[in-house]
Amino acid sequence: MATIHPFRGWLPIKDKIDEVACVPYDVISTEEAAEMANGKPHSFLHVIRPEIDLPDGTPFNHESVYQKGAENLNNLLQSDLFVQDEKHAIYIYQLETAGHTQTGVFTCASVQDYDEDVILKHELTRPDKEDDRTRHILTQHAHAEPVMLTFRDTADITFLIEKLTLTQEPLIEHQGEGDVTHRVWKTFDTADFVEGFASIDHLYVADGHHRCKSASRVAEQLRNERNTFPGEEEFEYFPVVLFPMEQMRILPYNRVIKNVSEEQFVKLKTDFNLSETTDKSPAEKGSVSVYYSGKWWNMTLPEASSNNVVDSLDVARLQNGVLEPMFGIENPRTDENISFVGGIRGTAELEKLVDNKKADLAFSMYPTSIQELLDVSDKGELMPPKSTWFEPKIKSGLIVHTF
């Protein structure tokens, strides 16, 4: 049974939304954030990437970064730019881009559900990233950005969403990057939504594993400090957008190898019978497109090492059958010879990296399916790192949860 928790969100006033809303913290670098926030003093990037307001070279985990983020958030919320709802609400969040629309429920999920595997994961988290997000949440007394979750939809939840979106004008309509339109509706009639999700067995983390884990760590720490019980305080809940699985769109998460010798490529070409192609993206599961020295090649992946659902993933077949034995990449999380490029950047980014000598070889992947994600999560297993890239992304700064 999934628990959702309506909350009193902080929302930017209508004519300031474009000044505030920004991309999530984890899709851009500090340098990109600084460029995007230049001349935009109200951008939420000053909250989620506060190092941009500090001297160059300030470590991302320096205490001044966390204090600056808290200061920037407090200044925004106490200004005339934001208003907090007087009552607990449920929000409907819609993302629309060319040929694709997804509409979900923006609410809070329960840390206890996360800890007890009602909310299922599919990736490992890194302690350093956990530490960073945990300190931001504790210092700001807020979960500044939501997590993207997915679920197996029901007719009841679909009805509740459509009842709101088809009868009311959106409270927020914001044109974001990449021609994505973001819309938000709001209702104070929350009981039916709470009841509807109570019939859902599991929620699944799509995007935001570190934010989930950090929310759990924050709740545990504050629970111990304040001698409270699970579920009792507002910090026991963290903001999420729950999208039906049928509406989720996953793009490939491509791989780039920095140092590849000519001998290694010749062996790859020979062992896997690479053929030249004009296709920069694979057409089906089990194949990849390879870019090397200005040319694209088609490659069939080696068979899975077992019948295990994780081993059958394309990213696992590439890792186990190619990256480790041929390029010595045993741990893609830590090996400096590999980097990852989200599918939203397209194959042009792979060509750019190789052509500009920042890498020698790139693998253009076929996307992991939502069903594969659910299968892995249901079995309590974990995917290789950087297996999924969900697109479009939720905007930051549209709804903020404080405690």
C-alpha positions in Angstrom: 0.0 0.0 0.0 1.5 3.3 -1.1 1.2 6.4 1.2 0.9 9.8 -0.3 0.9 13.0 1.8 -0.7 16.2 0.6 1.3 19.3 1.6 1.3 23.1 1.7 3.5 23.9 -1.3 5.4 27.1 -2.0 4.7 28.3 -5.6 6.0 31.2 -7.5 3.5 33.9 -8.4 2.2 33.7 -11.9 4.1 36.6 -13.6 7.5 35.5 -12.0 7.4 31.8 -13.0 9.8 32.2 -15.9 12.3 34.1 -13.7 12.3 31.3 -11.1 11.9 27.9 -12.8 15.1 26.1 -13.8 16.4 22.6 -14.9 17.2 20.1 -12.1 20.6 20.2 -10.4 21.9 16.9 -11.7 21.6 17.6 -15.4 24.0 20.5 -15.6 27.5 21.2 -14.4 28.4 24.2 -12.1 29.7 26.0 -15.1 26.5 25.5 -17.1 24.5 26.5 -14.1 26.4 29.8 -13.7 25.9 30.6 -17.4 22.2 29.8 -17.2 21.7 31.9 -14.0 23.7 34.9 -15.3 21.5 38.0 -15.1 18.7 36.0 -13.4 18.9 36.8 -9.7 15.6 34.9 -9.0 16.5 31.7 -10.7 16.1 28.6 -8.6 19.6 27.6 -9.7 20.8 29.8 -6.9 19.2 27.4 -4.5 20.1 24.0 -6.0 23.5 25.1 -7.3 24.5 27.8 -4.8 28.2 27.4 -5.5 27.6 29.6 -8.5 27.3 32.6 -6.0 30.7 31.8 -4.4 34.3 32.3 -5.5 35.5 30.1 -8.3 37.0 26.9 -7.1 34.8 26.6 -3.9 34.4 22.9 -3.3 30.8 21.7 -3.9 30.7 20.3 -0.4 32.1 23.2 1.5 30.0 24.4 4.4 29.6 27.8 2.7 27.8 26.2 -0.2 25.1 24.7 2.0 24.7 28.0 4.0 24.4 30.0 0.8 21.8 27.6 -0.6 19.7 28.0 2.6 20.1 31.8 2.5 19.1 31.9 -1.1 16.0 29.7 -0.6 14.9 31.7 2.5 15.3 35.0 0.6 13.1 33.7 -2.3 10.4 32.2 0.0 10.2 35.4 2.1 10.1 37.7 -0.9 7.0 38.6 -2.9 8.0 36.0 -5.5 6.6 32.9 -3.7 3.3 32.2 -1.8 2.7 29.1 0.4 -0.7 27.4 0.1 -2.8 27.8 3.2 -4.1 24.2 3.1 -2.6 20.9 2.2 -3.0 20.3 -1.5 -2.5 17.8 -4.3 -1.0 19.1 -7.5 -1.2 17.7 -11.0 1.9 18.1 -13.1 1.9 17.8 -16.9 4.9 17.7 -19.3 4.1 18.2 -23.0 6.5 18.1 -25.9 6.2 17.3 -29.6 4.4 13.9 -29.9 4.5 13.2 -26.1 2.5 14.1 -23.0 2.7 12.7 -19.5 0.6 13.8 -16.6 1.2 12.8 -13.0 0.4 13.6 -9.4 2.7 16.0 -7.5 2.6 15.2 -3.8 4.8 13.8 -1.1 5.8 10.2 -0.6 6.7 8.6 2.7 10.2 7.9 3.8 8.9 4.9 5.6 7.6 3.5 2.3 11.1 4.0 0.8 12.8 2.3 3.8 10.3 -0.7 3.7 10.5 -1.2 -0.1 7.1 0.0 -1.0 9.1 2.4 -3.1 11.4 0.2 -5.2 14.9 1.2 -6.5 16.9 0.1 -9.4 20.2 1.9 -8.9 22.9 2.1 -6.2 23.6 5.5 -4.7 27.0 7.0 -4.1 27.8 8.0 -0.5 29.4 11.3 -1.5 26.3 12.4 -3.4 24.1 11.2 -0.6 26.1 13.3 1.8 25.8 16.3 -0.4 22.0 16.2 -0.9 21.5 15.3 2.8 23.3 18.4 3.9 21.4 20.6 1.5 18.1 19.3 2.9 19.1 19.6 6.5 20.5 23.1 6.0 17.5 24.4 4.0 14.8 22.7 6.0 13.3 21.8 2.7 13.2 19.3 -0.1 13.8 21.8 -2.9 13.3 19.4 -5.8 10.9 16.5 -6.4 11.7 12.9 -7.3 10.2 11.3 -10.4 8.4 8.1 -9.5 6.3 5.8 -11.7 3.5 3.3 -10.9 1.1 0.9 -12.6 -1.9 3.1 -13.3 -5.5 2.4 -12.2 -8.8 3.7 -13.6 -9.5 5.5 -10.4 -6.3 7.6 -10.5 -6.7 8.3 -14.2 -10.3 9.5 -13.5 -9.1 11.8 -10.7 -6.4 13.4 -12.9 -8.7 13.9 -15.9 -11.4 15.3 -13.7 -9.1 18.1 -12.7 -7.2 18.7 -16.0 -10.2 18.6 -18.2 -12.4 20.9 -16.2 -10.0 23.6 -14.9 -7.4 25.9 -16.4 -3.8 25.2 -15.2 -2.5 27.3 -12.3 0.9 27.3 -14.0 1.9 27.1 -17.7 5.5 27.5 -18.3 7.5 27.1 -21.6 10.8 25.4 -20.7 13.9 24.3 -22.5 13.6 22.0 -25.4 10.1 23.2 -26.3 8.6 21.4 -23.2 5.5 22.9 -21.8 5.0 22.5 -18.0 1.5 22.8 -16.5 0.4 22.6 -12.9 -3.2 22.2 -11.5 -4.1 22.2 -7.8 -6.8 20.7 -5.6 -7.5 20.9 -1.9 -9.9 17.8 -2.3 -7.2 15.3 -1.5 -8.9 12.4 0.1 -9.7 10.5 -3.1 -6.1 10.7 -4.3 -4.9 9.4 -1.0 -7.4 6.5 -1.1 -6.5 5.8 -4.8 -2.8 5.4 -4.1 -3.5 3.3 -1.1 -4.5 0.5 -3.6 -1.1 0.7 -5.3 1.3 -2.0 -4.2 4.5 -0.4 -5.3 6.0 2.9 -6.5 9.2 2.9 -8.6 12.0 5.3 -8.6 12.5 6.6 -12.1 14.8 9.6 -11.6 16.2 10.8 -8.2 17.7 7.9 -6.3 20.0 10.1 -4.3 17.2 12.5 -3.3 15.2 9.5 -2.0 18.1 8.2 0.0 19.0 11.6 1.3 15.4 12.2 2.4 15.5 8.9 4.3 18.8 9.9 6.0 17.4 13.3 7.0 14.3 11.7 8.5 16.3 9.2 10.5 18.6 11.9 11.9 15.9 14.3 12.8 13.7 11.5 14.2 16.6 10.6 16.6 17.3 14.2 17.5 13.7 15.1 18.3 12.6 11.7 19.6 9.7 11.4 17.2 8.1 8.4 15.5 8.1 7.5 11.8 5.4 9.4 9.9 4.8 11.9 12.7 6.6 15.0 11.3 6.7 16.8 8.0 10.3 15.8 7.4 9.1 12.2 7.1 7.8 13.1 3.6 9.5 14.2 0.4 8.1 15.6 -2.8 7.5 13.4 -5.8 5.8 13.4 -9.1 4.0 10.1 -9.8 3.7 9.4 -13.5 1.8 6.3 -14.9 4.3 3.9 -16.4 2.5 3.8 -19.8 3.3 7.5 -20.2 7.0 7.4 -19.3 9.6 8.0 -22.0 13.1 6.6 -21.6 16.0 7.8 -23.8 19.2 5.9 -24.2 22.2 6.6 -21.9 25.2 6.5 -24.2 28.8 5.5 -23.4 32.0 7.3 -24.4 35.4 5.7 -24.0 38.2 8.2 -23.7 41.3 6.2 -24.6 41.1 3.4 -27.3 44.0 2.2 -29.3 43.8 1.4 -33.0 44.6 -2.2 -32.1 41.7 -2.3 -29.7 39.3 -1.0 -32.3 40.5 -3.5 -34.9 39.9 -6.3 -32.4 36.5 -5.0 -31.6 35.7 -4.7 -35.3 36.9 -8.2 -36.0 35.5 -10.0 -33.0 32.0 -8.5 -33.4 31.9 -8.2 -37.1 31.3 -4.5 -37.2 29.8 -3.1 -40.4 29.8 0.5 -41.6 26.4 2.2 -41.3 24.6 5.5 -41.7 22.4 4.7 -38.7 23.7 6.7 -35.7 21.2 5.0 -33.3 20.5 1.2 -33.1 17.1 0.1 -34.4 16.4 -2.6 -31.9 17.4 -4.1 -28.6 20.6 -6.2 -28.8 22.5 -3.8 -31.1 24.5 -0.7 -30.7 25.9 2.0 -33.0 29.7 2.6 -32.6 31.4 5.9 -33.6 35.1 5.8 -34.2 37.5 8.0 -36.3 34.7 9.8 -38.1 32.7 6.7 -39.0 29.6 4.9 -37.7 29.5 1.1 -37.3 26.7 -1.3 -36.5 27.5 -3.9 -33.8 25.5 -6.8 -32.4 26.0 -7.2 -28.6 27.2 -10.5 -27.2 24.7 -12.8 -25.6 23.7 -12.2 -22.0 26.0 -14.0 -19.5 22.9 -15.5 -17.8 19.1 -15.5 -17.9 19.1 -13.0 -15.1 16.9 -10.0 -15.9 19.8 -7.6 -15.2 22.3 -9.5 -17.4 19.9 -9.3 -20.3 19.9 -5.5 -20.4 21.8 -4.0 -23.3 23.9 -1.9 -20.9 24.9 -5.1 -19.0 25.6 -7.0 -22.2 27.9 -4.2 -23.3 29.6 -3.9 -19.9 30.1 -7.7 -19.4 30.9 -8.6 -22.9 32.8 -5.6 -24.2 33.8 -2.9 -21.8 35.4 -5.1 -19.2 37.1 -7.8 -21.3 38.2 -5.5 -24.1 38.8 -2.1 -22.5 39.5 -3.2 -18.9 36.6 -1.1 -17.5 35.7 -3.2 -14.4 33.8 -0.6 -12.5 32.0 2.0 -14.7 31.1 4.0 -11.6 34.7 4.9 -10.9 36.8 4.2 -14.0 38.0 7.5 -15.5 38.2 6.0 -19.0 34.4 6.0 -19.4 31.8 8.7 -19.3 28.1 8.8 -20.0 26.0 11.1 -22.2 22.3 11.4 -21.7 20.2 10.7 -24.8 18.7 14.2 -24.8 22.0 15.4 -26.1 21.7 13.2 -29.1 24.3 11.4 -31.3 25.7 14.8 -32.4 27.2 15.1 -28.9 28.9 11.7 -29.3 30.3 12.9 -32.7 31.5 16.2 -31.2 33.3 14.5 -28.3 35.1 12.1 -30.6 35.8 14.6 -33.4 37.2 17.1 -30.9 39.5 14.4 -29.5 37.9 14.4 -26.0 37.2 10.8 -26.5 38.2 8.1 -29.0 35.1 5.9 -29.3 31.3 6.2 -28.5 28.5 3.7 -28.1 25.0 4.8 -29.1 22.7 2.6 -27.1 19.1 1.3 -27.5 17.0 2.6 -24.6 16.1 0.5 -21.6 12.4 -0.1 -21.5 10.1 0.8 -18.7 9.1 -2.9 -18.4 12.8 -3.8 -17.9 13.0 -1.2 -15.1 9.9 -2.6 -13.4 11.2 -6.2 -13.8 14.5 -5.4 -12.2 12.9 -3.4 -9.4 10.3 -6.1 -8.6 13.1 -8.7 -8.2 15.0 -6.4 -5.8 17.9 -6.2 -8.2 20.0 -3.3 -9.4 20.8 -2.0 -12.9 24.3 -1.0 -14.0 24.9 2.7 -13.6 23.5 5.1 -16.1 21.0 2.7 -17.5 18.1 5.1 -18.0 17.6 8.7 -19.0 14.0 9.9 -18.5 12.9 12.8 -20.7 11.3 15.3 -20.4 12.6 16.4 -16.9 10.6 18.0 -14.1 11.4 21.7 -13.6 12.8 22.9 -10.3 11.3 25.8 -8.4 7.7 25.3 -9.4 6.6 23.7 -6.1 8.8 23.6 -3.0 8.3 21.4 0.1 9.5 22.8 3.5 9.4 21.3 6.9 
